[in-house]
Amino acid sequence: MYYSRKQEEPVEDVETSIWACTKDDCICWMRENLSFDEIPVCPICSSSMVKDSKMLPPIA
Ligand SMILES: [Zn+2]
């Protein structure tokens, strides 16, 4: 009997909506579905945030 070596399926990133800080030197961003405000402000620098998307592993 053979065991085929089980390959760990890599978790595929999915395109996820995020909010990204508009300040150039700030790298802050948050998942859209984890932000509670309709238009959040950056928790680090208080700049406004814009909708963007990012390839992220899905949340289980
Ligand atoms: Zn910021």
N, CA, C, O and the ligand as a Tripos MOL2 file, in Angstrom:
@<TRIPOS>MOLECULE
protein
  241   239    61     0     0
PROTEIN
NO_CHARGES

@<TRIPOS>ATOM
      1 N           0.8260   -1.2150    0.0000 N.3       1 MET1
      2 CA          0.0000    0.0000    0.0000 C.3       1 MET1
      3 C           0.8530    1.2550    0.0000 C.2       1 MET1
      4 O           1.8420    1.3770    0.7220 O.2       1 MET1
      5 N           0.4390    2.1400   -0.8090 N.am      2 TYR2
      6 CA          1.2030    3.3840   -0.9150 C.3       2 TYR2
      7 C           0.4450    4.5190   -0.2450 C.2       2 TYR2
      8 O          -0.7800    4.6210   -0.2980 O.2       2 TYR2
      9 N           1.2100    5.3230    0.3580 N.am      3 TYR3
     10 CA          0.6470    6.5880    0.8110 C.3       3 TYR3
     11 C           1.1310    7.6700   -0.1270 C.2       3 TYR3
     12 O           2.3350    7.8970   -0.2490 O.2       3 TYR3
     13 N           0.2390    8.3170   -0.7670 N.am      4 SER4
     14 CA          0.7080    9.4570   -1.5470 C.3       4 SER4
     15 C           1.0060   10.5740   -0.5550 C.2       4 SER4
     16 O           0.2200   10.8960    0.3360 O.2       4 SER4
     17 N           2.1770   11.1370   -0.7640 N.am      5 ARG5
     18 CA          2.5650   12.1580    0.1970 C.3       5 ARG5
     19 C           1.5910   13.3300    0.1260 C.2       5 ARG5
     20 O           1.4240   13.9700   -0.9130 O.2       5 ARG5
     21 N           0.9790   13.5780    1.2270 N.am      6 LYS6
     22 CA         -0.0190   14.6480    1.2590 C.3       6 LYS6
     23 C           0.6430   15.9980    1.1280 C.2       6 LYS6
     24 O           1.5140   16.3760    1.9120 O.2       6 LYS6
     25 N           0.2090   16.7000    0.1270 N.am      7 GLN7
     26 CA          0.7690   18.0300   -0.0310 C.3       7 GLN7
     27 C          -0.1150   19.0350    0.6650 C.2       7 GLN7
     28 O          -1.3260   19.0890    0.4530 O.2       7 GLN7
     29 N           0.5150   19.8210    1.4920 N.am      8 GLU8
     30 CA         -0.2270   20.8930    2.1410 C.3       8 GLU8
     31 C          -0.7210   21.8680    1.0890 C.2       8 GLU8
     32 O           0.0620   22.4780    0.3610 O.2       8 GLU8
     33 N          -2.0160   21.9990    1.0280 N.am      9 GLU9
     34 CA         -2.5450   22.9820    0.0980 C.3       9 GLU9
     35 C          -2.2110   24.3670    0.6010 C.2       9 GLU9
     36 O          -2.5900   24.7450    1.7090 O.2       9 GLU9
     37 N          -1.5100   25.1130   -0.2060 N.am     10 PRO10
     38 CA         -1.2520   26.4750    0.2550 C.3      10 PRO10
     39 C          -2.5510   27.2780    0.2610 C.2      10 PRO10
     40 O          -3.3730   27.1520   -0.6460 O.2      10 PRO10
     41 N          -2.7220   28.0800    1.2630 N.am     11 VAL11
     42 CA         -3.9140   28.9160    1.3240 C.3      11 VAL11
     43 C          -3.7950   29.9890    0.2550 C.2      11 VAL11
     44 O          -2.8450   30.7730    0.2320 O.2      11 VAL11
     45 N          -4.7660   30.0030   -0.6100 N.am     12 GLU12
     46 CA         -4.6740   30.9790   -1.6830 C.3      12 GLU12
     47 C          -5.2110   32.3190   -1.2400 C.2      12 GLU12
     48 O          -6.2910   32.4290   -0.6600 O.2      12 GLU12
     49 N          -4.4280   33.3250   -1.5290 N.am     13 ASP13
     50 CA         -4.8790   34.6670   -1.1930 C.3      13 ASP13
     51 C          -6.0500   35.0660   -2.0850 C.2      13 ASP13
     52 O          -6.1140   34.7030   -3.2590 O.2      13 ASP13
     53 N          -6.9350   35.7910   -1.5200 N.am     14 VAL14
     54 CA         -8.0560   36.3000   -2.2950 C.3      14 VAL14
     55 C          -8.0350   37.8220   -2.2630 C.2      14 VAL14
     56 O          -7.5600   38.4420   -1.3120 O.2      14 VAL14
     57 N          -8.5600   38.3940   -3.3240 N.am     15 GLU15
     58 CA         -8.6130   39.8440   -3.3720 C.3      15 GLU15
     59 C          -9.6100   40.3310   -2.3300 C.2      15 GLU15
     60 O         -10.7820   39.9590   -2.3640 O.2      15 GLU15
     61 N          -9.1520   41.1510   -1.4210 N.am     16 THR16
     62 CA         -9.9400   41.5630   -0.2760 C.3      16 THR16
     63 C         -10.0460   43.0750   -0.2520 C.2      16 THR16
     64 O          -9.0640   43.7870   -0.4650 O.2      16 THR16
     65 N         -11.2390   43.5490    0.0080 N.am     17 SER17
     66 CA        -11.4100   44.9950    0.1160 C.3      17 SER17
     67 C         -10.7940   45.4990    1.4030 C.2      17 SER17
     68 O         -11.0140   44.9420    2.4790 O.2      17 SER17
     69 N         -10.0320   46.5410    1.2770 N.am     18 ILE18
     70 CA         -9.4060   47.1190    2.4590 C.3      18 ILE18
     71 C          -9.5760   48.6320    2.4360 C.2      18 ILE18
     72 O          -9.9600   49.2240    1.4270 O.2      18 ILE18
     73 N          -9.2810   49.2280    3.5670 N.am     19 TRP19
     74 CA         -9.1160   50.6690    3.6400 C.3      19 TRP19
     75 C          -7.6240   50.9440    3.7730 C.2      19 TRP19
     76 O          -6.9420   50.3460    4.6050 O.2      19 TRP19
     77 N          -7.1380   51.8380    2.9600 N.am     20 ALA20
     78 CA         -5.7160   52.1500    3.0150 C.3      20 ALA20
     79 C          -5.5450   53.6170    3.3740 C.2      20 ALA20
     80 O          -6.2970   54.4770    2.9140 O.2      20 ALA20
     81 N          -4.5620   53.8820    4.1890 N.am     21 CYS21
     82 CA         -4.2780   55.2580    4.5900 C.3      21 CYS21
     83 C          -3.8060   56.0650    3.3840 C.2      21 CYS21
     84 O          -3.0810   55.5580    2.5280 O.2      21 CYS21
     85 N          -4.2200   57.3040    3.3320 N.am     22 THR22
     86 CA         -3.8550   58.1340    2.1780 C.3      22 THR22
     87 C          -2.5050   58.8140    2.3570 C.2      22 THR22
     88 O          -1.9600   59.3890    1.4140 O.2      22 THR22
     89 N          -1.9790   58.7460    3.5540 N.am     23 LYS23
     90 CA         -0.7010   59.4190    3.7830 C.3      23 LYS23
     91 C           0.4220   58.5930    3.1730 C.2      23 LYS23
     92 O           0.4980   57.3800    3.3650 O.2      23 LYS23
     93 N           1.2840   59.2690    2.4410 N.am     24 ASP24
     94 CA          2.3050   58.5530    1.6750 C.3      24 ASP24
     95 C           3.2070   57.6800    2.5260 C.2      24 ASP24
     96 O           3.5020   56.5420    2.1590 O.2      24 ASP24
     97 N           3.6400   58.1970    3.6440 N.am     25 ASP25
     98 CA          4.6290   57.4430    4.4070 C.3      25 ASP25
     99 C           3.9910   56.6000    5.5010 C.2      25 ASP25
    100 O           4.6810   56.1020    6.3910 O.2      25 ASP25
    101 N           2.6860   56.4430    5.4360 N.am     26 CYS26
    102 CA          2.0070   55.5940    6.4010 C.3      26 CYS26
    103 C           1.5560   54.3190    5.6970 C.2      26 CYS26
    104 O           0.9450   54.3710    4.6290 O.2      26 CYS26
    105 N           1.8580   53.1860    6.2980 N.am     27 ILE27
    106 CA          1.5470   51.9170    5.6400 C.3      27 ILE27
    107 C           0.2910   51.2820    6.2200 C.2      27 ILE27
    108 O          -0.0090   50.1220    5.9370 O.2      27 ILE27
    109 N          -0.4340   52.0290    7.0220 N.am     28 CYS28
    110 CA         -1.5730   51.4490    7.7030 C.3      28 CYS28
    111 C          -2.7080   51.1110    6.7350 C.2      28 CYS28
    112 O          -2.9950   51.8540    5.7960 O.2      28 CYS28
    113 N          -3.3290   49.9890    6.9900 N.am     29 TRP29
    114 CA         -4.5140   49.6040    6.2310 C.3      29 TRP29
    115 C          -5.3150   48.6540    7.1030 C.2      29 TRP29
    116 O          -4.7870   48.0800    8.0550 O.2      29 TRP29
    117 N          -6.5730   48.4900    6.7800 N.am     30 MET30
    118 CA         -7.3890   47.5340    7.5350 C.3      30 MET30
    119 C          -8.3890   46.8720    6.6100 C.2      30 MET30
    120 O          -8.8030   47.4290    5.5930 O.2      30 MET30
    121 N          -8.7550   45.6810    6.9920 N.am     31 ARG31
    122 CA         -9.7620   44.9860    6.2030 C.3      31 ARG31
    123 C         -11.0750   45.7410    6.2900 C.2      31 ARG31
    124 O         -11.4760   46.2130    7.3540 O.2      31 ARG31
    125 N         -11.7290   45.8420    5.1570 N.am     32 GLU32
    126 CA        -12.9830   46.5860    5.1460 C.3      32 GLU32
    127 C         -14.0100   45.9380    6.0700 C.2      32 GLU32
    128 O         -14.7440   46.6350    6.7690 O.2      32 GLU32
    129 N         -14.0630   44.6200    6.0750 N.am     33 ASN33
    130 CA        -15.0890   43.9680    6.8880 C.3      33 ASN33
    131 C         -14.7390   43.9430    8.3720 C.2      33 ASN33
    132 O         -15.5180   43.4440    9.1850 O.2      33 ASN33
    133 N         -13.5910   44.4690    8.7220 N.am     34 LEU34
    134 CA        -13.2550   44.5760   10.1390 C.3      34 LEU34
    135 C         -13.2750   46.0170   10.6190 C.2      34 LEU34
    136 O         -12.9880   46.3010   11.7820 O.2      34 LEU34
    137 N         -13.6100   46.9090    9.7290 N.am     35 SER35
    138 CA        -13.6970   48.2970   10.1550 C.3      35 SER35
    139 C         -15.1550   48.6170   10.4470 C.2      35 SER35
    140 O         -16.0580   48.1500    9.7530 O.2      35 SER35
    141 N         -15.3650   49.4000   11.4560 N.am     36 PHE36
    142 CA        -16.7240   49.6340   11.9160 C.3      36 PHE36
    143 C         -17.3060   50.9420   11.4190 C.2      36 PHE36
    144 O         -18.5230   51.1270   11.3950 O.2      36 PHE36
    145 N         -16.4410   51.8310   11.0310 N.am     37 ASP37
    146 CA        -16.9210   53.1210   10.5560 C.3      37 ASP37
    147 C         -17.1600   53.0570    9.0570 C.2      37 ASP37
    148 O         -16.5360   52.2800    8.3350 O.2      37 ASP37
    149 N         -18.0700   53.8870    8.6210 N.am     38 GLU38
    150 CA        -18.3650   53.8880    7.2000 C.3      38 GLU38
    151 C         -17.1510   54.3760    6.4170 C.2      38 GLU38
    152 O         -16.7710   53.7850    5.4050 O.2      38 GLU38
    153 N         -16.5620   55.4330    6.8860 N.am     39 ILE39
    154 CA        -15.3120   55.9060    6.2970 C.3      39 ILE39
    155 C         -14.3280   56.0900    7.4480 C.2      39 ILE39
    156 O         -14.3380   57.1200    8.1220 O.2      39 ILE39
    157 N         -13.4940   55.1040    7.6670 N.am     40 PRO40
    158 CA        -12.6160   55.1740    8.8420 C.3      40 PRO40
    159 C         -11.4830   56.1690    8.6500 C.2      40 PRO40
    160 O         -11.1250   56.5210    7.5260 O.2      40 PRO40
    161 N         -10.9400   56.6040    9.7460 N.am     41 VAL41
    162 CA         -9.7140   57.3870    9.6920 C.3      41 VAL41
    163 C          -8.5860   56.4960   10.1900 C.2      41 VAL41
    164 O          -8.7940   55.5750   10.9790 O.2      41 VAL41
    165 N          -7.4210   56.7890    9.7200 N.am     42 CYS42
    166 CA         -6.2760   55.9800   10.0770 C.3      42 CYS42
    167 C          -6.0380   56.0360   11.5850 C.2      42 CYS42
    168 O          -5.9400   57.1190   12.1630 O.2      42 CYS42
    169 N          -5.9450   54.8630   12.2230 N.am     43 PRO43
    170 CA         -5.7190   54.8510   13.6740 C.3      43 PRO43
    171 C          -4.3230   55.3340   14.0560 C.2      43 PRO43
    172 O          -4.0710   55.6430   15.2200 O.2      43 PRO43
    173 N          -3.4350   55.3990   13.1040 N.am     44 ILE44
    174 CA         -2.0650   55.7960   13.4220 C.3      44 ILE44
    175 C          -1.8620   57.2940   13.2150 C.2      44 ILE44
    176 O          -1.3440   57.9870   14.0900 O.2      44 ILE44
    177 N          -2.2770   57.7840   12.0480 N.am     45 CYS45
    178 CA         -1.9640   59.1820   11.7530 C.3      45 CYS45
    179 C          -3.2160   60.0290   11.5560 C.2      45 CYS45
    180 O          -3.1150   61.2220   11.2690 O.2      45 CYS45
    181 N          -4.3900   59.4290   11.7060 N.am     46 SER46
    182 CA         -5.6590   60.1470   11.5930 C.3      46 SER46
    183 C          -5.9320   60.7480   10.2220 C.2      46 SER46
    184 O          -6.7820   61.6280   10.0830 O.2      46 SER46
    185 N          -5.2290   60.2860    9.2350 N.am     47 SER47
    186 CA         -5.5500   60.7120    7.8750 C.3      47 SER47
    187 C          -6.7930   59.9700    7.4010 C.2      47 SER47
    188 O          -7.1960   58.9680    7.9920 O.2      47 SER47
    189 N          -7.3890   60.4680    6.3390 N.am     48 SER48
    190 CA         -8.5240   59.7380    5.8000 C.3      48 SER48
    191 C          -8.0310   58.4920    5.0840 C.2      48 SER48
    192 O          -6.8590   58.3820    4.7220 O.2      48 SER48
    193 N          -8.9520   57.5600    4.8900 N.am     49 MET49
    194 CA         -8.5750   56.3050    4.2620 C.3      49 MET49
    195 C          -9.3940   56.1120    2.9990 C.2      49 MET49
    196 O         -10.5320   56.5710    2.9020 O.2      49 MET49
    197 N          -8.8120   55.4400    2.0520 N.am     50 VAL50
    198 CA         -9.5010   55.1860    0.7970 C.3      50 VAL50
    199 C          -9.6400   53.6870    0.5990 C.2      50 VAL50
    200 O          -8.8480   52.8850    1.0930 O.2      50 VAL50
    201 N         -10.6790   53.3470   -0.1430 N.am     51 LYS51
    202 CA        -10.8920   51.9370   -0.4400 C.3      51 LYS51
    203 C          -9.8390   51.4390   -1.4120 C.2      51 LYS51
    204 O          -9.4870   52.1060   -2.3850 O.2      51 LYS51
    205 N          -9.3590   50.2680   -1.1210 N.am     52 ASP52
    206 CA         -8.3600   49.6510   -1.9780 C.3      52 ASP52
    207 C          -8.5790   48.1450   -1.8960 C.2      52 ASP52
    208 O          -9.4920   47.6810   -1.2130 O.2      52 ASP52
    209 N          -7.7760   47.4160   -2.5640 N.am     53 SER53
    210 CA         -7.8670   45.9680   -2.4180 C.3      53 SER53
    211 C          -6.4640   45.3980   -2.3130 C.2      53 SER53
    212 O          -5.4790   45.9960   -2.7440 O.2      53 SER53
    213 N          -6.4210   44.2300   -1.7270 N.am     54 LYS54
    214 CA         -5.1530   43.6230   -1.3960 C.3      54 LYS54
    215 C          -5.3400   42.1170   -1.4700 C.2      54 LYS54
    216 O          -6.4140   41.6090   -1.1470 O.2      54 LYS54
    217 N          -4.3100   41.4000   -1.8900 N.am     55 MET55
    218 CA         -4.3800   39.9530   -1.8820 C.3      55 MET55
    219 C          -4.0420   39.4490   -0.4850 C.2      55 MET55
    220 O          -2.9210   39.6040   -0.0020 O.2      55 MET55
    221 N          -5.0480   38.8390    0.1560 N.am     56 LEU56
    222 CA         -4.8800   38.4050    1.5360 C.3      56 LEU56
    223 C          -5.4060   36.9960    1.6960 C.2      56 LEU56
    224 O          -6.3080   36.5840    0.9670 O.2      56 LEU56
    225 N          -4.8540   36.2540    2.6390 N.am     57 PRO57
    226 CA         -5.4460   34.9480    2.9270 C.3      57 PRO57
    227 C          -6.8450   35.1460    3.4880 C.2      57 PRO57
    228 O          -7.0610   36.0440    4.3030 O.2      57 PRO57
    229 N          -7.7960   34.3250    3.0660 N.am     58 PRO58
    230 CA         -9.1730   34.5100    3.5470 C.3      58 PRO58
    231 C          -9.2820   34.2580    5.0430 C.2      58 PRO58
    232 O          -8.5500   33.4490    5.6120 O.2      58 PRO58
    233 N         -10.2030   34.9630    5.6580 N.am     59 ILE59
    234 CA        -10.4680   34.7100    7.0720 C.3      59 ILE59
    235 C         -11.4130   33.5250    7.1770 C.2      59 ILE59
    236 O         -12.4570   33.4890    6.5270 O.2      59 ILE59
    237 N         -11.0450   32.5820    7.9810 N.am     60 ALA60
    238 CA        -11.8800   31.3860    8.1070 C.3      60 ALA60
    239 C         -13.2070   31.7270    8.7510 C.2      60 ALA60
    240 O         -14.0450   30.8450    8.9410 O.2      60 ALA60
    241 ZN         -2.0410   56.5930    8.4330 Zn       61 ZN61
@<TRIPOS>BOND
     1     1     2 1
     2     2     3 1
     3     3     4 2
     4     3     5 am
     5     5     6 1
     6     6     7 1
     7     7     8 2
     8     7     9 am
     9     9    10 1
    10    10    11 1
    11    11    12 2
    12    11    13 am
    13    13    14 1
    14    14    15 1
    15    15    16 2
    16    15    17 am
    17    17    18 1
    18    18    19 1
    19    19    20 2
    20    19    21 am
    21    21    22 1
    22    22    23 1
    23    23    24 2
    24    23    25 am
    25    25    26 1
    26    26    27 1
    27    27    28 2
    28    27    29 am
    29    29    30 1
    30    30    31 1
    31    31    32 2
    32    31    33 am
    33    33    34 1
    34    34    35 1
    35    35    36 2
    36    35    37 am
    37    37    38 1
    38    38    39 1
    39    39    40 2
    40    39    41 am
    41    41    42 1
    42    42    43 1
    43    43    44 2
    44    43    45 am
    45    45    46 1
    46    46    47 1
    47    47    48 2
    48    47    49 am
    49    49    50 1
    50    50    51 1
    51    51    52 2
    52    51    53 am
    53    53    54 1
    54    54    55 1
    55    55    56 2
    56    55    57 am
    57    57    58 1
    58    58    59 1
    59    59    60 2
    60    59    61 am
    61    61    62 1
    62    62    63 1
    63    63    64 2
    64    63    65 am
    65    65    66 1
    66    66    67 1
    67    67    68 2
    68    67    69 am
    69    69    70 1
    70    70    71 1
    71    71    72 2
    72    71    73 am
    73    73    74 1
    74    74    75 1
    75    75    76 2
    76    75    77 am
    77    77    78 1
    78    78    79 1
    79    79    80 2
    80    79    81 am
    81    81    82 1
    82    82    83 1
    83    83    84 2
    84    83    85 am
    85    85    86 1
    86    86    87 1
    87    87    88 2
    88    87    89 am
    89    89    90 1
    90    90    91 1
    91    91    92 2
    92    91    93 am
    93    93    94 1
    94    94    95 1
    95    95    96 2
    96    95    97 am
    97    97    98 1
    98    98    99 1
    99    99   100 2
   100    99   101 am
   101   101   102 1
   102   102   103 1
   103   103   104 2
   104   103   105 am
   105   105   106 1
   106   106   107 1
   107   107   108 2
   108   107   109 am
   109   109   110 1
   110   110   111 1
   111   111   112 2
   112   111   113 am
   113   113   114 1
   114   114   115 1
   115   115   116 2
   116   115   117 am
   117   117   118 1
   118   118   119 1
   119   119   120 2
   120   119   121 am
   121   121   122 1
   122   122   123 1
   123   123   124 2
   124   123   125 am
   125   125   126 1
   126   126   127 1
   127   127   128 2
   128   127   129 am
   129   129   130 1
   130   130   131 1
   131   131   132 2
   132   131   133 am
   133   133   134 1
   134   134   135 1
   135   135   136 2
   136   135   137 am
   137   137   138 1
   138   138   139 1
   139   139   140 2
   140   139   141 am
   141   141   142 1
   142   142   143 1
   143   143   144 2
   144   143   145 am
   145   145   146 1
   146   146   147 1
   147   147   148 2
   148   147   149 am
   149   149   150 1
   150   150   151 1
   151   151   152 2
   152   151   153 am
   153   153   154 1
   154   154   155 1
   155   155   156 2
   156   155   157 am
   157   157   158 1
   158   158   159 1
   159   159   160 2
   160   159   161 am
   161   161   162 1
   162   162   163 1
   163   163   164 2
   164   163   165 am
   165   165   166 1
   166   166   167 1
   167   167   168 2
   168   167   169 am
   169   169   170 1
   170   170   171 1
   171   171   172 2
   172   171   173 am
   173   173   174 1
   174   174   175 1
   175   175   176 2
   176   175   177 am
   177   177   178 1
   178   178   179 1
   179   179   180 2
   180   179   181 am
   181   181   182 1
   182   182   183 1
   183   183   184 2
   184   183   185 am
   185   185   186 1
   186   186   187 1
   187   187   188 2
   188   187   189 am
   189   189   190 1
   190   190   191 1
   191   191   192 2
   192   191   193 am
   193   193   194 1
   194   194   195 1
   195   195   196 2
   196   195   197 am
   197   197   198 1
   198   198   199 1
   199   199   200 2
   200   199   201 am
   201   201   202 1
   202   202   203 1
   203   203   204 2
   204   203   205 am
   205   205   206 1
   206   206   207 1
   207   207   208 2
   208   207   209 am
   209   209   210 1
   210   210   211 1
   211   211   212 2
   212   211   213 am
   213   213   214 1
   214   214   215 1
   215   215   216 2
   216   215   217 am
   217   217   218 1
   218   218   219 1
   219   219   220 2
   220   219   221 am
   221   221   222 1
   222   222   223 1
   223   223   224 2
   224   223   225 am
   225   225   226 1
   226   226   227 1
   227   227   228 2
   228   227   229 am
   229   229   230 1
   230   230   231 1
   231   231   232 2
   232   231   233 am
   233   233   234 1
   234   234   235 1
   235   235   236 2
   236   235   237 am
   237   237   238 1
   238   238   239 1
   239   239   240 2
@<TRIPOS>SUBSTRUCTURE
     1 MET1         2 RESIDUE 1 A MET
     2 TYR2         6 RESIDUE 1 A TYR
     3 TYR3        10 RESIDUE 1 A TYR
     4 SER4        14 RESIDUE 1 A SER
     5 ARG5        18 RESIDUE 1 A ARG
     6 LYS6        22 RESIDUE 1 A LYS
     7 GLN7        26 RESIDUE 1 A GLN
     8 GLU8        30 RESIDUE 1 A GLU
     9 GLU9        34 RESIDUE 1 A GLU
    10 PRO10       38 RESIDUE 1 A PRO
    11 VAL11       42 RESIDUE 1 A VAL
    12 GLU12       46 RESIDUE 1 A GLU
    13 ASP13       50 RESIDUE 1 A ASP
    14 VAL14       54 RESIDUE 1 A VAL
    15 GLU15       58 RESIDUE 1 A GLU
    16 THR16       62 RESIDUE 1 A THR
    17 SER17       66 RESIDUE 1 A SER
    18 ILE18       70 RESIDUE 1 A ILE
    19 TRP19       74 RESIDUE 1 A TRP
    20 ALA20       78 RESIDUE 1 A ALA
    21 CYS21       82 RESIDUE 1 A CYS
    22 THR22       86 RESIDUE 1 A THR
    23 LYS23       90 RESIDUE 1 A LYS
    24 ASP24       94 RESIDUE 1 A ASP
    25 ASP25       98 RESIDUE 1 A ASP
    26 CYS26      102 RESIDUE 1 A CYS
    27 ILE27      106 RESIDUE 1 A ILE
    28 CYS28      110 RESIDUE 1 A CYS
    29 TRP29      114 RESIDUE 1 A TRP
    30 MET30      118 RESIDUE 1 A MET
    31 ARG31      122 RESIDUE 1 A ARG
    32 GLU32      126 RESIDUE 1 A GLU
    33 ASN33      130 RESIDUE 1 A ASN
    34 LEU34      134 RESIDUE 1 A LEU
    35 SER35      138 RESIDUE 1 A SER
    36 PHE36      142 RESIDUE 1 A PHE
    37 ASP37      146 RESIDUE 1 A ASP
    38 GLU38      150 RESIDUE 1 A GLU
    39 ILE39      154 RESIDUE 1 A ILE
    40 PRO40      158 RESIDUE 1 A PRO
    41 VAL41      162 RESIDUE 1 A VAL
    42 CYS42      166 RESIDUE 1 A CYS
    43 PRO43      170 RESIDUE 1 A PRO
    44 ILE44      174 RESIDUE 1 A ILE
    45 CYS45      178 RESIDUE 1 A CYS
    46 SER46      182 RESIDUE 1 A SER
    47 SER47      186 RESIDUE 1 A SER
    48 SER48      190 RESIDUE 1 A SER
    49 MET49      194 RESIDUE 1 A MET
    50 VAL50      198 RESIDUE 1 A VAL
    51 LYS51      202 RESIDUE 1 A LYS
    52 ASP52      206 RESIDUE 1 A ASP
    53 SER53      210 RESIDUE 1 A SER
    54 LYS54      214 RESIDUE 1 A LYS
    55 MET55      218 RESIDUE 1 A MET
    56 LEU56      222 RESIDUE 1 A LEU
    57 PRO57      226 RESIDUE 1 A PRO
    58 PRO58      230 RESIDUE 1 A PRO
    59 ILE59      234 RESIDUE 1 A ILE
    60 ALA60      238 RESIDUE 1 A ALA
    61 ZN61       241 GROUP 0 **** ****
